[in-house]
Amino acid sequence: MTNKTIYIIGGIVFGFLALISLRFKIDSYNVQQHGELISVKVLYVPNCIGTKMKYNFRFQYIENGVIKEYSKRIGGGLCDQLLVGQELKLKANLEKMIFLYENEDVRSEFIAMGLLGLASTLCFIFGFKKTTAHNRVDG
């Protein structure tokens, strides 16, 4: 497999990942801007050791009179701030099962998707770039 082929395949993979992720990020951004503010009750908080790993906490909420449970990723820094039984406000889209903290900002994730799209474009440019002769002898 040549370097050009690797760049083209990498461009396709990066582009595909960026497009798939972008759809979810757009939905999350819509929830951030226009989501329904709901009350949830914390059911489980993990014992977080360190801040690099992501953990999940569980909560329950009421949808159309039915109590439902869901989990959300949480950084290690928030583990100490949540208590079992605590009431939280989350912005939500219950149809798409997207839950955001009341002040959560997902704009930085758009920057990450943009960088992934840029990587895809660069891979395509390097993949389709014409090679120049390096072994030319002047004489």
C-alpha positions in Angstrom: 0.0 0.0 0.0 1.4 3.4 -1.0 1.5 6.5 1.1 -1.0 8.1 -1.2 -3.5 5.3 -0.6 -3.0 5.5 3.2 -3.7 9.3 3.1 -6.8 8.8 1.0 -8.1 6.0 3.2 -7.3 8.2 6.3 -9.1 11.1 4.7 -12.2 9.0 4.1 -12.2 7.6 7.7 -11.6 11.0 9.3 -14.3 12.6 7.1 -16.8 9.8 7.9 -16.1 10.1 11.7 -16.5 13.9 11.5 -19.8 13.7 9.7 -21.3 11.1 12.1 -20.2 13.0 15.2 -21.3 16.3 13.7 -25.0 15.1 13.6 -25.0 14.2 17.3 -23.1 17.4 18.2 -25.7 19.5 16.3 -28.5 17.7 18.3 -26.6 18.4 21.5 -26.2 22.1 20.6 -29.9 22.4 19.9 -30.6 20.9 23.4 -28.1 23.4 24.8 -30.0 26.3 23.2 -33.6 25.1 23.3 -33.7 22.0 25.5 -36.4 21.4 28.1 -35.2 22.0 31.6 -36.1 18.9 33.7 -35.5 17.8 37.3 -33.6 14.6 37.9 -32.8 12.7 41.0 -29.3 11.2 41.4 -29.4 7.4 42.0 -25.7 6.4 41.7 -22.5 8.3 41.8 -19.3 6.3 41.1 -16.2 6.4 43.3 -14.0 8.4 40.9 -10.3 8.0 41.3 -8.4 10.5 39.2 -9.7 13.0 36.7 -8.6 11.5 33.4 -11.1 8.7 33.2 -14.8 9.3 32.4 -17.4 7.7 34.7 -21.2 7.4 34.5 -23.6 8.5 37.1 -27.3 7.3 37.1 -30.3 9.4 37.6 -34.1 9.1 37.3 -36.6 11.5 35.7 -40.3 11.5 35.0 -41.5 11.3 31.4 -45.3 11.4 30.9 -45.9 10.3 34.4 -43.5 7.3 34.1 -40.3 7.2 36.2 -37.3 6.4 33.9 -33.6 5.9 34.6 -30.6 7.0 32.5 -26.9 7.5 32.9 -24.6 10.3 31.9 -20.9 10.6 31.6 -19.2 12.6 34.3 -15.7 13.8 34.8 -13.8 12.9 37.9 -14.0 16.5 39.2 -17.8 16.3 39.4 -18.0 13.1 41.3 -17.3 14.8 44.6 -20.0 17.4 43.9 -22.9 14.9 43.4 -24.7 13.1 46.1 -27.1 10.2 45.9 -30.6 11.6 46.3 -29.6 15.1 45.1 -31.9 16.9 42.7 -30.4 18.4 39.6 -31.6 20.4 36.7 -30.7 19.1 33.2 -31.5 20.3 29.8 -32.9 17.5 27.8 -34.4 16.2 24.6 -36.3 13.1 25.8 -37.0 11.9 22.2 -33.3 11.7 21.4 -32.2 10.9 24.9 -29.8 13.8 25.1 -29.1 15.2 28.6 -26.9 18.2 29.3 -26.0 19.9 32.5 -27.8 23.2 33.0 -24.7 25.2 32.1 -22.9 22.7 29.9 -21.4 24.1 26.7 -20.9 21.9 23.7 -19.3 24.5 21.4 -15.8 23.2 22.0 -16.9 19.8 20.6 -17.7 21.6 17.3 -14.1 22.8 17.3 -12.9 19.2 17.7 -15.2 18.1 14.8 -13.8 21.0 12.7 -10.2 19.8 13.4 -11.2 16.3 12.4 -12.7 17.7 9.2 -9.5 19.6 8.6 -7.4 16.5 9.1 -9.6 14.7 6.5 -9.1 17.5 4.0 -5.3 17.5 4.6 -5.2 13.7 4.1 -7.0 14.1 0.8 -4.7 16.9 -0.3 -1.6 14.8 0.5 -3.2 11.7 -1.1 -3.9 13.4 -4.4 -0.8 15.6 -4.5 1.4 14.9 -7.4 4.8 13.6 -6.5 8.0 15.3 -7.7 11.1 13.6 -8.9 13.7 13.6 -6.1 16.4 11.7 -8.0 17.0 14.2 -10.7 20.6 14.6 -11.8 21.7 18.0 -13.1 24.4 17.9 -15.6 
